[in-house]
């Protein structure tokens, strides 16, 4: 079975880092990349089988909190675990209240990412 992940981050290097960490930890994985929340909503509608979202909080056009608001409002038929990523830990409470399953403070490490994935999967059950 392939684990399908949407990475939403405006920074190419951050997307490469997350991709690398996921491929190292998970054997069969498919990554879809998005540069902002607006593009991510479109890709979610095109890929209804996404199983995890990694969301950068600080982005131009549509940031992480706006993405979460739109995601909830658009009532996707099945809610996907969302792990928010930010260098600013002051927004943790806000982001979790908006629906994120977990929050990682940058720099992202393999251990932080895997713990957040496990936490978000447990919240779904």
C-alpha positions in Angstrom: 0.0 0.0 0.0 1.2 3.5 -0.9 1.0 6.2 1.7 0.0 9.5 -0.1 1.1 12.8 1.5 0.5 16.4 0.5 3.3 18.7 1.4 2.3 22.4 1.5 5.2 24.8 1.8 6.3 27.8 -0.2 10.0 26.9 0.3 11.5 24.4 -2.1 14.3 23.4 0.3 11.8 22.7 3.1 9.7 20.5 0.7 12.8 18.6 -0.2 13.7 18.1 3.4 10.2 16.7 4.3 10.3 14.5 1.2 13.7 13.1 2.2 12.7 12.4 5.8 9.4 10.7 4.7 11.1 8.6 2.1 13.7 7.5 4.6 11.1 6.5 7.2 8.3 5.1 4.9 9.0 2.6 2.2 6.1 3.2 -0.2 5.2 6.8 -0.4 3.7 9.2 -3.0 4.3 12.9 -2.5 2.2 15.7 -3.9 3.7 19.2 -3.5 1.9 22.5 -3.2 3.4 26.0 -2.8 0.5 27.6 -0.8 -2.9 26.9 0.7 -4.9 27.9 -2.3 -3.1 25.5 -4.6 -3.3 22.8 -1.9 -7.1 23.0 -1.8 -7.2 22.4 -5.5 -4.8 19.4 -5.3 -6.9 17.9 -2.4 -10.0 18.0 -4.6 -8.0 16.2 -7.4 -6.5 13.6 -5.0 -9.2 12.4 -2.6 -7.0 9.5 -1.4 -4.4 11.8 0.3 -3.7 10.3 3.8 -1.6 13.0 5.4 -1.0 16.7 5.0 2.2 18.5 6.1 1.4 22.2 6.3 3.7 25.1 6.6 2.1 27.8 8.7 3.9 30.9 7.3 3.2 31.2 3.5 2.2 34.0 1.1 -1.2 34.0 -0.7 -2.9 31.6 1.7 -1.1 30.8 5.0 -1.6 27.7 7.2 -4.4 29.2 9.3 -6.4 30.4 6.3 -5.9 27.0 4.7 -7.3 25.2 7.8 -10.3 27.5 7.8 -11.1 26.8 4.2 -10.4 23.1 4.6 -13.0 22.8 7.4 -15.5 25.0 5.6 -15.3 23.0 2.4 -16.2 19.9 4.3 -14.0 17.4 2.6 -15.8 14.0 2.9 -13.0 12.6 5.0 -10.8 14.6 7.3 -7.1 14.0 6.7 -4.6 14.3 9.6 -2.7 17.6 9.2 0.7 18.3 10.8 1.5 22.0 10.9 5.1 23.1 10.7 6.5 26.5 11.7 9.5 28.2 13.1 7.1 30.2 15.3 5.8 28.3 18.3 3.5 31.2 19.3 0.8 30.0 17.0 0.6 26.4 18.2 -2.7 26.8 20.1 -4.4 28.7 17.3 -3.4 26.1 14.6 -4.4 23.1 16.8 -7.8 24.8 17.5 -8.3 25.3 13.8 -8.0 21.5 13.2 -4.3 20.5 12.9 -3.6 17.1 14.4 0.0 18.0 15.5 2.5 20.8 15.4 6.2 20.7 14.7 8.6 23.5 15.5 11.4 23.9 13.0 14.0 22.6 12.4 12.1 19.4 11.5 14.0 16.2 12.3 13.1 12.6 11.5 12.2 11.9 15.1 9.9 15.0 15.4 8.2 14.1 12.1 7.6 10.5 12.9 6.3 11.3 16.4 3.9 13.9 14.9 2.7 11.3 12.3 2.0 8.8 15.1 0.3 11.4 17.2 -1.9 12.5 14.3 -2.8 8.9 13.4 -3.8 8.2 17.0 -6.1 11.3 17.1 -7.9 10.0 14.0 -8.9 6.7 15.7 
